[in-house]
Amino acid sequence: MNQMYDEAEPSLEFDDFLENPDDYPEDWYARHYLDSERQLEIMEEHTEDVELTDSEHASLSLTCITSLGPTSSKEVRDEHRQD
């Protein structure tokens, strides 16, 4: 997650979010953009030495890309962008 949010536009200190979630708006993830293909590449880089079942891979993808990852839509990010 750290690498995904480091590369996102705009970037985000993910560890700070984890330590201080109340300091962030409810739609914090939607304010940051990173293409879903790049998110998948990052996830694959970090799991290439780990043997995952298909179910584990799907669950990890769902968590990292769909649930916690930055939005993969610039339009959504622009709608939620802080001024």
PDB file of N, CA, C and O in Angstrom:
ATOM      1  N   MET A   1       0.838  -1.186   0.000  1.00  0.00           N
ATOM      2  CA  MET A   1       0.000   0.000   0.000  1.00  0.00           C
ATOM      3  C   MET A   1       0.882   1.249   0.000  1.00  0.00           C
ATOM      4  O   MET A   1       0.561   2.240  -0.655  1.00  0.00           O
ATOM      5  N   ASN A   2       1.987   1.197   0.733  1.00  0.00           N
ATOM      6  CA  ASN A   2       2.872   2.355   0.776  1.00  0.00           C
ATOM      7  C   ASN A   2       3.348   2.728  -0.618  1.00  0.00           C
ATOM      8  O   ASN A   2       3.309   3.901  -0.989  1.00  0.00           O
ATOM      9  N   GLN A   3       3.798   1.748  -1.398  1.00  0.00           N
ATOM     10  CA  GLN A   3       4.284   2.048  -2.739  1.00  0.00           C
ATOM     11  C   GLN A   3       3.161   2.553  -3.631  1.00  0.00           C
ATOM     12  O   GLN A   3       3.366   3.484  -4.411  1.00  0.00           O
ATOM     13  N   MET A   4       1.995   1.966  -3.533  1.00  0.00           N
ATOM     14  CA  MET A   4       0.872   2.427  -4.355  1.00  0.00           C
ATOM     15  C   MET A   4       0.565   3.887  -4.079  1.00  0.00           C
ATOM     16  O   MET A   4       0.385   4.676  -5.006  1.00  0.00           O
ATOM     17  N   TYR A   5       0.506   4.249  -2.796  1.00  0.00           N
ATOM     18  CA  TYR A   5       0.182   5.630  -2.468  1.00  0.00           C
ATOM     19  C   TYR A   5       1.357   6.578  -2.679  1.00  0.00           C
ATOM     20  O   TYR A   5       1.152   7.776  -2.871  1.00  0.00           O
ATOM     21  N   ASP A   6       2.582   6.063  -2.646  1.00  0.00           N
ATOM     22  CA  ASP A   6       3.739   6.898  -3.002  1.00  0.00           C
ATOM     23  C   ASP A   6       3.666   7.303  -4.465  1.00  0.00           C
ATOM     24  O   ASP A   6       4.016   8.427  -4.826  1.00  0.00           O
ATOM     25  N   GLU A   7       3.207   6.372  -5.312  1.00  0.00           N
ATOM     26  CA  GLU A   7       3.131   6.630  -6.754  1.00  0.00           C
ATOM     27  C   GLU A   7       1.829   7.303  -7.180  1.00  0.00           C
ATOM     28  O   GLU A   7       1.719   7.771  -8.313  1.00  0.00           O
ATOM     29  N   ALA A   8       0.861   7.355  -6.300  1.00  0.00           N
ATOM     30  CA  ALA A   8      -0.448   7.931  -6.646  1.00  0.00           C
ATOM     31  C   ALA A   8      -0.325   9.435  -6.896  1.00  0.00           C
ATOM     32  O   ALA A   8       0.622  10.083  -6.452  1.00  0.00           O
ATOM     33  N   GLU A   9      -1.308   9.966  -7.617  1.00  0.00           N
ATOM     34  CA  GLU A   9      -1.419  11.411  -7.860  1.00  0.00           C
ATOM     35  C   GLU A   9      -2.627  11.929  -7.105  1.00  0.00           C
ATOM     36  O   GLU A   9      -3.739  11.517  -7.435  1.00  0.00           O
ATOM     37  N   PRO A  10      -2.498  12.778  -6.145  1.00  0.00           N
ATOM     38  CA  PRO A  10      -1.283  13.117  -5.416  1.00  0.00           C
ATOM     39  C   PRO A  10      -0.900  11.966  -4.492  1.00  0.00           C
ATOM     40  O   PRO A  10      -1.711  11.090  -4.190  1.00  0.00           O
ATOM     41  N   SER A  11       0.334  11.990  -4.060  1.00  0.00           N
ATOM     42  CA  SER A  11       0.799  10.918  -3.185  1.00  0.00           C
ATOM     43  C   SER A  11       0.190  11.062  -1.789  1.00  0.00           C
ATOM     44  O   SER A  11      -0.384  12.096  -1.448  1.00  0.00           O
ATOM     45  N   LEU A  12       0.325  10.018  -1.005  1.00  0.00           N
ATOM     46  CA  LEU A  12      -0.219   9.995   0.353  1.00  0.00           C
ATOM     47  C   LEU A  12       0.712   9.162   1.218  1.00  0.00           C
ATOM     48  O   LEU A  12       1.192   8.115   0.785  1.00  0.00           O
ATOM     49  N   GLU A  13       0.969   9.617   2.431  1.00  0.00           N
ATOM     50  CA  GLU A  13       1.735   8.830   3.392  1.00  0.00           C
ATOM     51  C   GLU A  13       0.772   7.821   4.020  1.00  0.00           C
ATOM     52  O   GLU A  13       0.052   8.146   4.964  1.00  0.00           O
ATOM     53  N   PHE A  14       0.762   6.599   3.491  1.00  0.00           N
ATOM     54  CA  PHE A  14      -0.196   5.599   3.931  1.00  0.00           C
ATOM     55  C   PHE A  14      -0.034   5.259   5.407  1.00  0.00           C
ATOM     56  O   PHE A  14      -1.024   5.028   6.102  1.00  0.00           O
ATOM     57  N   ASP A  15       1.205   5.226   5.892  1.00  0.00           N
ATOM     58  CA  ASP A  15       1.429   4.936   7.318  1.00  0.00           C
ATOM     59  C   ASP A  15       0.795   6.008   8.202  1.00  0.00           C
ATOM     60  O   ASP A  15       0.275   5.705   9.276  1.00  0.00           O
ATOM     61  N   ASP A  16       0.840   7.261   7.748  1.00  0.00           N
ATOM     62  CA  ASP A  16       0.206   8.328   8.517  1.00  0.00           C
ATOM     63  C   ASP A  16      -1.298   8.126   8.561  1.00  0.00           C
ATOM     64  O   ASP A  16      -1.930   8.344   9.594  1.00  0.00           O
ATOM     65  N   PHE A  17      -1.874   7.706   7.432  1.00  0.00           N
ATOM     66  CA  PHE A  17      -3.303   7.415   7.422  1.00  0.00           C
ATOM     67  C   PHE A  17      -3.633   6.314   8.434  1.00  0.00           C
ATOM     68  O   PHE A  17      -4.604   6.426   9.183  1.00  0.00           O
ATOM     69  N   LEU A  18      -2.820   5.250   8.455  1.00  0.00           N
ATOM     70  CA  LEU A  18      -3.075   4.143   9.381  1.00  0.00           C
ATOM     71  C   LEU A  18      -2.978   4.590  10.839  1.00  0.00           C
ATOM     72  O   LEU A  18      -3.733   4.119  11.689  1.00  0.00           O
ATOM     73  N   GLU A  19      -2.054   5.493  11.120  1.00  0.00           N
ATOM     74  CA  GLU A  19      -1.862   5.970  12.491  1.00  0.00           C
ATOM     75  C   GLU A  19      -2.895   7.014  12.892  1.00  0.00           C
ATOM     76  O   GLU A  19      -3.212   7.148  14.074  1.00  0.00           O
ATOM     77  N   ASN A  20      -3.424   7.759  11.916  1.00  0.00           N
ATOM     78  CA  ASN A  20      -4.333   8.874  12.206  1.00  0.00           C
ATOM     79  C   ASN A  20      -5.548   8.866  11.284  1.00  0.00           C
ATOM     80  O   ASN A  20      -5.794   9.861  10.603  1.00  0.00           O
ATOM     81  N   PRO A  21      -6.302   7.795  11.238  1.00  0.00           N
ATOM     82  CA  PRO A  21      -7.416   7.723  10.284  1.00  0.00           C
ATOM     83  C   PRO A  21      -8.479   8.805  10.485  1.00  0.00           C
ATOM     84  O   PRO A  21      -9.157   9.183   9.530  1.00  0.00           O
ATOM     85  N   ASP A  22      -8.632   9.301  11.702  1.00  0.00           N
ATOM     86  CA  ASP A  22      -9.641  10.334  11.946  1.00  0.00           C
ATOM     87  C   ASP A  22      -9.257  11.677  11.350  1.00  0.00           C
ATOM     88  O   ASP A  22     -10.096  12.572  11.254  1.00  0.00           O
ATOM     89  N   ASP A  23      -8.003  11.830  10.950  1.00  0.00           N
ATOM     90  CA  ASP A  23      -7.543  13.070  10.334  1.00  0.00           C
ATOM     91  C   ASP A  23      -7.857  13.144   8.845  1.00  0.00           C
ATOM     92  O   ASP A  23      -7.597  14.160   8.201  1.00  0.00           O
ATOM     93  N   TYR A  24      -8.414  12.073   8.303  1.00  0.00           N
ATOM     94  CA  TYR A  24      -8.668  11.992   6.865  1.00  0.00           C
ATOM     95  C   TYR A  24     -10.164  11.903   6.595  1.00  0.00           C
ATOM     96  O   TYR A  24     -10.911  11.334   7.391  1.00  0.00           O
ATOM     97  N   PRO A  25     -10.603  12.473   5.459  1.00  0.00           N
ATOM     98  CA  PRO A  25     -12.032  12.387   5.122  1.00  0.00           C
ATOM     99  C   PRO A  25     -12.417  10.944   4.810  1.00  0.00           C
ATOM    100  O   PRO A  25     -11.561  10.106   4.527  1.00  0.00           O
ATOM    101  N   GLU A  26     -13.695  10.674   4.865  1.00  0.00           N
ATOM    102  CA  GLU A  26     -14.202   9.332   4.626  1.00  0.00           C
ATOM    103  C   GLU A  26     -13.827   8.807   3.235  1.00  0.00           C
ATOM    104  O   GLU A  26     -13.610   7.608   3.065  1.00  0.00           O
ATOM    105  N   ASP A  27     -13.751   9.681   2.263  1.00  0.00           N
ATOM    106  CA  ASP A  27     -13.445   9.273   0.886  1.00  0.00           C
ATOM    107  C   ASP A  27     -11.972   9.502   0.543  1.00  0.00           C
ATOM    108  O   ASP A  27     -11.648   9.800  -0.607  1.00  0.00           O
ATOM    109  N   TRP A  28     -11.085   9.368   1.516  1.00  0.00           N
ATOM    110  CA  TRP A  28      -9.658   9.653   1.341  1.00  0.00           C
ATOM    111  C   TRP A  28      -9.057   8.922   0.151  1.00  0.00           C
ATOM    112  O   TRP A  28      -8.287   9.522  -0.599  1.00  0.00           O
ATOM    113  N   TYR A  29      -9.376   7.665  -0.048  1.00  0.00           N
ATOM    114  CA  TYR A  29      -8.800   6.857  -1.129  1.00  0.00           C
ATOM    115  C   TYR A  29      -9.191   7.388  -2.511  1.00  0.00           C
ATOM    116  O   TYR A  29      -8.424   7.262  -3.466  1.00  0.00           O
ATOM    117  N   ALA A  30     -10.375   7.978  -2.615  1.00  0.00           N
ATOM    118  CA  ALA A  30     -10.865   8.474  -3.896  1.00  0.00           C
ATOM    119  C   ALA A  30     -10.175   9.769  -4.307  1.00  0.00           C
ATOM    120  O   ALA A  30     -10.348  10.225  -5.437  1.00  0.00           O
ATOM    121  N   ARG A  31      -9.412  10.357  -3.427  1.00  0.00           N
ATOM    122  CA  ARG A  31      -8.707  11.608  -3.713  1.00  0.00           C
ATOM    123  C   ARG A  31      -7.332  11.373  -4.316  1.00  0.00           C
ATOM    124  O   ARG A  31      -6.595  12.323  -4.581  1.00  0.00           O
ATOM    125  N   HIS A  32      -6.983  10.100  -4.536  1.00  0.00           N
ATOM    126  CA  HIS A  32      -5.665   9.725  -5.047  1.00  0.00           C
ATOM    127  C   HIS A  32      -5.848   8.775  -6.211  1.00  0.00           C
ATOM    128  O   HIS A  32      -6.687   7.876  -6.160  1.00  0.00           O
ATOM    129  N   TYR A  33      -5.056   8.973  -7.273  1.00  0.00           N
ATOM    130  CA  TYR A  33      -5.207   8.176  -8.491  1.00  0.00           C
ATOM    131  C   TYR A  33      -3.955   7.357  -8.781  1.00  0.00           C
ATOM    132  O   TYR A  33      -2.835   7.861  -8.688  1.00  0.00           O
ATOM    133  N   LEU A  34      -4.155   6.107  -9.129  1.00  0.00           N
ATOM    134  CA  LEU A  34      -3.103   5.255  -9.675  1.00  0.00           C
ATOM    135  C   LEU A  34      -3.793   4.209 -10.540  1.00  0.00           C
ATOM    136  O   LEU A  34      -4.711   3.521 -10.094  1.00  0.00           O
ATOM    137  N   ASP A  35      -3.339   4.103 -11.770  1.00  0.00           N
ATOM    138  CA  ASP A  35      -3.922   3.169 -12.718  1.00  0.00           C
ATOM    139  C   ASP A  35      -3.967   1.759 -12.134  1.00  0.00           C
ATOM    140  O   ASP A  35      -3.011   1.319 -11.495  1.00  0.00           O
ATOM    141  N   SER A  36      -5.060   1.058 -12.351  1.00  0.00           N
ATOM    142  CA  SER A  36      -5.234  -0.272 -11.763  1.00  0.00           C
ATOM    143  C   SER A  36      -4.191  -1.269 -12.274  1.00  0.00           C
ATOM    144  O   SER A  36      -3.799  -2.177 -11.541  1.00  0.00           O
ATOM    145  N   GLU A  37      -3.740  -1.112 -13.513  1.00  0.00           N
ATOM    146  CA  GLU A  37      -2.691  -1.998 -14.018  1.00  0.00           C
ATOM    147  C   GLU A  37      -1.397  -1.802 -13.227  1.00  0.00           C
ATOM    148  O   GLU A  37      -0.707  -2.775 -12.924  1.00  0.00           O
ATOM    149  N   ARG A  38      -1.061  -0.555 -12.891  1.00  0.00           N
ATOM    150  CA  ARG A  38       0.135  -0.299 -12.097  1.00  0.00           C
ATOM    151  C   ARG A  38      -0.049  -0.839 -10.679  1.00  0.00           C
ATOM    152  O   ARG A  38       0.896  -1.365 -10.091  1.00  0.00           O
ATOM    153  N   GLN A  39      -1.245  -0.716 -10.132  1.00  0.00           N
ATOM    154  CA  GLN A  39      -1.506  -1.269  -8.809  1.00  0.00           C
ATOM    155  C   GLN A  39      -1.281  -2.778  -8.809  1.00  0.00           C
ATOM    156  O   GLN A  39      -0.685  -3.319  -7.878  1.00  0.00           O
ATOM    157  N   LEU A  40      -1.756  -3.454  -9.852  1.00  0.00           N
ATOM    158  CA  LEU A  40      -1.576  -4.895  -9.962  1.00  0.00           C
ATOM    159  C   LEU A  40      -0.092  -5.245 -10.100  1.00  0.00           C
ATOM    160  O   LEU A  40       0.373  -6.214  -9.499  1.00  0.00           O
ATOM    161  N   GLU A  41       0.657  -4.460 -10.892  1.00  0.00           N
ATOM    162  CA  GLU A  41       2.091  -4.685 -11.029  1.00  0.00           C
ATOM    163  C   GLU A  41       2.797  -4.575  -9.678  1.00  0.00           C
ATOM    164  O   GLU A  41       3.651  -5.400  -9.353  1.00  0.00           O
ATOM    165  N   ILE A  42       2.445  -3.567  -8.901  1.00  0.00           N
ATOM    166  CA  ILE A  42       3.051  -3.383  -7.575  1.00  0.00           C
ATOM    167  C   ILE A  42       2.734  -4.568  -6.684  1.00  0.00           C
ATOM    168  O   ILE A  42       3.613  -5.091  -6.000  1.00  0.00           O
ATOM    169  N   MET A  43       1.490  -4.989  -6.690  1.00  0.00           N
ATOM    170  CA  MET A  43       1.102  -6.134  -5.871  1.00  0.00           C
ATOM    171  C   MET A  43       1.880  -7.381  -6.292  1.00  0.00           C
ATOM    172  O   MET A  43       2.353  -8.138  -5.444  1.00  0.00           O
ATOM    173  N   GLU A  44       2.012  -7.591  -7.601  1.00  0.00           N
ATOM    174  CA  GLU A  44       2.736  -8.752  -8.108  1.00  0.00           C
ATOM    175  C   GLU A  44       4.216  -8.685  -7.710  1.00  0.00           C
ATOM    176  O   GLU A  44       4.806  -9.704  -7.351  1.00  0.00           O
ATOM    177  N   GLU A  45       4.814  -7.495  -7.772  1.00  0.00           N
ATOM    178  CA  GLU A  45       6.221  -7.329  -7.375  1.00  0.00           C
ATOM    179  C   GLU A  45       6.428  -7.740  -5.921  1.00  0.00           C
ATOM    180  O   GLU A  45       7.442  -8.351  -5.583  1.00  0.00           O
ATOM    181  N   HIS A  46       5.480  -7.409  -5.074  1.00  0.00           N
ATOM    182  CA  HIS A  46       5.621  -7.688  -3.649  1.00  0.00           C
ATOM    183  C   HIS A  46       5.213  -9.100  -3.260  1.00  0.00           C
ATOM    184  O   HIS A  46       5.435  -9.518  -2.124  1.00  0.00           O
ATOM    185  N   THR A  47       4.620  -9.837  -4.189  1.00  0.00           N
ATOM    186  CA  THR A  47       4.186 -11.196  -3.861  1.00  0.00           C
ATOM    187  C   THR A  47       4.855 -12.251  -4.738  1.00  0.00           C
ATOM    188  O   THR A  47       4.515 -13.430  -4.636  1.00  0.00           O
ATOM    189  N   GLU A  48       5.798 -11.858  -5.598  1.00  0.00           N
ATOM    190  CA  GLU A  48       6.380 -12.819  -6.535  1.00  0.00           C
ATOM    191  C   GLU A  48       7.132 -13.963  -5.841  1.00  0.00           C
ATOM    192  O   GLU A  48       7.248 -15.050  -6.406  1.00  0.00           O
ATOM    193  N   ASP A  49       7.633 -13.736  -4.646  1.00  0.00           N
ATOM    194  CA  ASP A  49       8.358 -14.778  -3.919  1.00  0.00           C
ATOM    195  C   ASP A  49       7.476 -15.541  -2.941  1.00  0.00           C
ATOM    196  O   ASP A  49       7.968 -16.351  -2.155  1.00  0.00           O
ATOM    197  N   VAL A  50       6.176 -15.283  -2.989  1.00  0.00           N
ATOM    198  CA  VAL A  50       5.231 -15.929  -2.079  1.00  0.00           C
ATOM    199  C   VAL A  50       4.289 -16.796  -2.903  1.00  0.00           C
ATOM    200  O   VAL A  50       3.731 -16.340  -3.902  1.00  0.00           O
ATOM    201  N   GLU A  51       4.114 -18.031  -2.489  1.00  0.00           N
ATOM    202  CA  GLU A  51       3.182 -18.910  -3.189  1.00  0.00           C
ATOM    203  C   GLU A  51       1.775 -18.661  -2.657  1.00  0.00           C
ATOM    204  O   GLU A  51       1.485 -18.906  -1.486  1.00  0.00           O
ATOM    205  N   LEU A  52       0.908 -18.170  -3.538  1.00  0.00           N
ATOM    206  CA  LEU A  52      -0.477 -17.893  -3.178  1.00  0.00           C
ATOM    207  C   LEU A  52      -1.405 -18.804  -3.970  1.00  0.00           C
ATOM    208  O   LEU A  52      -1.173 -19.069  -5.150  1.00  0.00           O
ATOM    209  N   THR A  53      -2.439 -19.272  -3.322  1.00  0.00           N
ATOM    210  CA  THR A  53      -3.469 -20.005  -4.058  1.00  0.00           C
ATOM    211  C   THR A  53      -4.250 -18.986  -4.894  1.00  0.00           C
ATOM    212  O   THR A  53      -4.123 -17.779  -4.684  1.00  0.00           O
ATOM    213  N   ASP A  54      -5.039 -19.464  -5.821  1.00  0.00           N
ATOM    214  CA  ASP A  54      -5.868 -18.557  -6.625  1.00  0.00           C
ATOM    215  C   ASP A  54      -6.803 -17.753  -5.728  1.00  0.00           C
ATOM    216  O   ASP A  54      -7.027 -16.564  -5.955  1.00  0.00           O
ATOM    217  N   SER A  55      -7.340 -18.406  -4.717  1.00  0.00           N
ATOM    218  CA  SER A  55      -8.245 -17.732  -3.787  1.00  0.00           C
ATOM    219  C   SER A  55      -7.513 -16.652  -2.989  1.00  0.00           C
ATOM    220  O   SER A  55      -8.037 -15.553  -2.805  1.00  0.00           O
ATOM    221  N   GLU A  56      -6.311 -16.960  -2.519  1.00  0.00           N
ATOM    222  CA  GLU A  56      -5.532 -15.968  -1.771  1.00  0.00           C
ATOM    223  C   GLU A  56      -5.162 -14.785  -2.657  1.00  0.00           C
ATOM    224  O   GLU A  56      -5.220 -13.637  -2.218  1.00  0.00           O
ATOM    225  N   HIS A  57      -4.784 -15.062  -3.899  1.00  0.00           N
ATOM    226  CA  HIS A  57      -4.433 -13.993  -4.840  1.00  0.00           C
ATOM    227  C   HIS A  57      -5.640 -13.100  -5.099  1.00  0.00           C
ATOM    228  O   HIS A  57      -5.527 -11.875  -5.099  1.00  0.00           O
ATOM    229  N   ALA A  58      -6.788 -13.716  -5.320  1.00  0.00           N
ATOM    230  CA  ALA A  58      -8.010 -12.944  -5.565  1.00  0.00           C
ATOM    231  C   ALA A  58      -8.372 -12.096  -4.353  1.00  0.00           C
ATOM    232  O   ALA A  58      -8.757 -10.936  -4.497  1.00  0.00           O
ATOM    233  N   SER A  59      -8.248 -12.670  -3.160  1.00  0.00           N
ATOM    234  CA  SER A  59      -8.556 -11.931  -1.931  1.00  0.00           C
ATOM    235  C   SER A  59      -7.602 -10.763  -1.737  1.00  0.00           C
ATOM    236  O   SER A  59      -8.022  -9.665  -1.372  1.00  0.00           O
ATOM    237  N   LEU A  60      -6.322 -11.000  -1.982  1.00  0.00           N
ATOM    238  CA  LEU A  60      -5.325  -9.929  -1.850  1.00  0.00           C
ATOM    239  C   LEU A  60      -5.579  -8.827  -2.874  1.00  0.00           C
ATOM    240  O   LEU A  60      -5.487  -7.643  -2.550  1.00  0.00           O
ATOM    241  N   SER A  61      -5.895  -9.211  -4.103  1.00  0.00           N
ATOM    242  CA  SER A  61      -6.211  -8.226  -5.139  1.00  0.00           C
ATOM    243  C   SER A  61      -7.415  -7.383  -4.742  1.00  0.00           C
ATOM    244  O   SER A  61      -7.410  -6.162  -4.895  1.00  0.00           O
ATOM    245  N   LEU A  62      -8.432  -8.039  -4.237  1.00  0.00           N
ATOM    246  CA  LEU A  62      -9.644  -7.344  -3.819  1.00  0.00           C
ATOM    247  C   LEU A  62      -9.329  -6.344  -2.710  1.00  0.00           C
ATOM    248  O   LEU A  62      -9.799  -5.207  -2.742  1.00  0.00           O
ATOM    249  N   THR A  63      -8.538  -6.765  -1.739  1.00  0.00           N
ATOM    250  CA  THR A  63      -8.190  -5.890  -0.624  1.00  0.00           C
ATOM    251  C   THR A  63      -7.300  -4.736  -1.067  1.00  0.00           C
ATOM    252  O   THR A  63      -7.580  -3.579  -0.753  1.00  0.00           O
ATOM    253  N   CYS A  64      -6.233  -5.043  -1.794  1.00  0.00           N
ATOM    254  CA  CYS A  64      -5.251  -4.017  -2.159  1.00  0.00           C
ATOM    255  C   CYS A  64      -5.753  -3.054  -3.225  1.00  0.00           C
ATOM    256  O   CYS A  64      -5.535  -1.846  -3.127  1.00  0.00           O
ATOM    257  N   ILE A  65      -6.413  -3.574  -4.221  1.00  0.00           N
ATOM    258  CA  ILE A  65      -6.778  -2.726  -5.358  1.00  0.00           C
ATOM    259  C   ILE A  65      -8.191  -2.176  -5.229  1.00  0.00           C
ATOM    260  O   ILE A  65      -8.421  -0.997  -5.498  1.00  0.00           O
ATOM    261  N   THR A  66      -9.122  -2.996  -4.830  1.00  0.00           N
ATOM    262  CA  THR A  66     -10.510  -2.555  -4.770  1.00  0.00           C
ATOM    263  C   THR A  66     -10.862  -1.862  -3.457  1.00  0.00           C
ATOM    264  O   THR A  66     -11.558  -0.847  -3.456  1.00  0.00           O
ATOM    265  N   SER A  67     -10.390  -2.400  -2.358  1.00  0.00           N
ATOM    266  CA  SER A  67     -10.808  -1.864  -1.055  1.00  0.00           C
ATOM    267  C   SER A  67      -9.927  -0.735  -0.545  1.00  0.00           C
ATOM    268  O   SER A  67     -10.443   0.315  -0.163  1.00  0.00           O
ATOM    269  N   LEU A  68      -8.616  -0.922  -0.529  1.00  0.00           N
ATOM    270  CA  LEU A  68      -7.722   0.057   0.096  1.00  0.00           C
ATOM    271  C   LEU A  68      -6.916   0.887  -0.884  1.00  0.00           C
ATOM    272  O   LEU A  68      -6.391   1.938  -0.516  1.00  0.00           O
ATOM    273  N   GLY A  69      -6.809   0.440  -2.111  1.00  0.00           N
ATOM    274  CA  GLY A  69      -5.962   1.129  -3.082  1.00  0.00           C
ATOM    275  C   GLY A  69      -6.531   2.455  -3.545  1.00  0.00           C
ATOM    276  O   GLY A  69      -7.713   2.743  -3.359  1.00  0.00           O
ATOM    277  N   PRO A  70      -5.664   3.264  -4.158  1.00  0.00           N
ATOM    278  CA  PRO A  70      -6.122   4.535  -4.722  1.00  0.00           C
ATOM    279  C   PRO A  70      -7.158   4.264  -5.814  1.00  0.00           C
ATOM    280  O   PRO A  70      -7.232   3.156  -6.346  1.00  0.00           O
ATOM    281  N   THR A  71      -7.939   5.259  -6.137  1.00  0.00           N
ATOM    282  CA  THR A  71      -8.905   5.086  -7.218  1.00  0.00           C
ATOM    283  C   THR A  71      -8.151   4.887  -8.522  1.00  0.00           C
ATOM    284  O   THR A  71      -7.057   5.423  -8.701  1.00  0.00           O
ATOM    285  N   SER A  72      -8.728   4.124  -9.422  1.00  0.00           N
ATOM    286  CA  SER A  72      -8.108   3.912 -10.731  1.00  0.00           C
ATOM    287  C   SER A  72      -8.796   4.776 -11.781  1.00  0.00           C
ATOM    288  O   SER A  72      -8.600   4.579 -12.980  1.00  0.00           O
ATOM    289  N   SER A  73      -9.597   5.724 -11.333  1.00  0.00           N
ATOM    290  CA  SER A  73     -10.322   6.619 -12.228  1.00  0.00           C
ATOM    291  C   SER A  73      -9.945   8.063 -11.935  1.00  0.00           C
ATOM    292  O   SER A  73     -10.215   8.578 -10.851  1.00  0.00           O
ATOM    293  N   LYS A  74      -9.316   8.713 -12.915  1.00  0.00           N
ATOM    294  CA  LYS A  74      -8.953  10.124 -12.730  1.00  0.00           C
ATOM    295  C   LYS A  74     -10.198  10.984 -12.535  1.00  0.00           C
ATOM    296  O   LYS A  74     -10.157  11.986 -11.820  1.00  0.00           O
ATOM    297  N   GLU A  75     -11.300  10.596 -13.166  1.00  0.00           N
ATOM    298  CA  GLU A  75     -12.534  11.359 -13.029  1.00  0.00           C
ATOM    299  C   GLU A  75     -13.028  11.344 -11.584  1.00  0.00           C
ATOM    300  O   GLU A  75     -13.450  12.374 -11.059  1.00  0.00           O
ATOM    301  N   VAL A  76     -12.977  10.185 -10.947  1.00  0.00           N
ATOM    302  CA  VAL A  76     -13.401  10.084  -9.551  1.00  0.00           C
ATOM    303  C   VAL A  76     -12.471  10.913  -8.683  1.00  0.00           C
ATOM    304  O   VAL A  76     -12.930  11.651  -7.810  1.00  0.00           O
ATOM    305  N   ARG A  77     -11.173  10.802  -8.910  1.00  0.00           N
ATOM    306  CA  ARG A  77     -10.204  11.570  -8.140  1.00  0.00           C
ATOM    307  C   ARG A  77     -10.480  13.062  -8.276  1.00  0.00           C
ATOM    308  O   ARG A  77     -10.462  13.792  -7.285  1.00  0.00           O
ATOM    309  N   ASP A  78     -10.733  13.515  -9.501  1.00  0.00           N
ATOM    310  CA  ASP A  78     -10.975  14.938  -9.728  1.00  0.00           C
ATOM    311  C   ASP A  78     -12.239  15.421  -9.027  1.00  0.00           C
ATOM    312  O   ASP A  78     -12.301  16.569  -8.587  1.00  0.00           O
ATOM    313  N   GLU A  79     -13.242  14.559  -8.921  1.00  0.00           N
ATOM    314  CA  GLU A  79     -14.474  14.925  -8.216  1.00  0.00           C
ATOM    315  C   GLU A  79     -14.242  15.128  -6.722  1.00  0.00           C
ATOM    316  O   GLU A  79     -14.917  15.938  -6.086  1.00  0.00           O
ATOM    317  N   HIS A  80     -13.286  14.391  -6.168  1.00  0.00           N
ATOM    318  CA  HIS A  80     -13.033  14.411  -4.729  1.00  0.00           C
ATOM    319  C   HIS A  80     -11.812  15.237  -4.342  1.00  0.00           C
ATOM    320  O   HIS A  80     -11.466  15.327  -3.164  1.00  0.00           O
ATOM    321  N   ARG A  81     -11.179  15.824  -5.308  1.00  0.00           N
ATOM    322  CA  ARG A  81      -9.933  16.561  -5.079  1.00  0.00           C
ATOM    323  C   ARG A  81     -10.158  17.736  -4.134  1.00  0.00           C
ATOM    324  O   ARG A  81     -11.145  18.465  -4.236  1.00  0.00           O
ATOM    325  N   GLN A  82      -9.221  17.894  -3.221  1.00  0.00           N
ATOM    326  CA  GLN A  82      -9.287  19.044  -2.308  1.00  0.00           C
ATOM    327  C   GLN A  82      -8.754  20.269  -3.031  1.00  0.00           C
ATOM    328  O   GLN A  82      -7.806  20.172  -3.811  1.00  0.00           O
ATOM    329  N   ASP A  83      -9.346  21.397  -2.779  1.00  0.00           N
ATOM    330  CA  ASP A  83      -8.900  22.647  -3.406  1.00  0.00           C
ATOM    331  C   ASP A  83      -7.744  23.246  -2.638  1.00  0.00           C
ATOM    332  O   ASP A  83      -7.233  24.301  -3.015  1.00  0.00           O
TER     333      ASP A  83
END
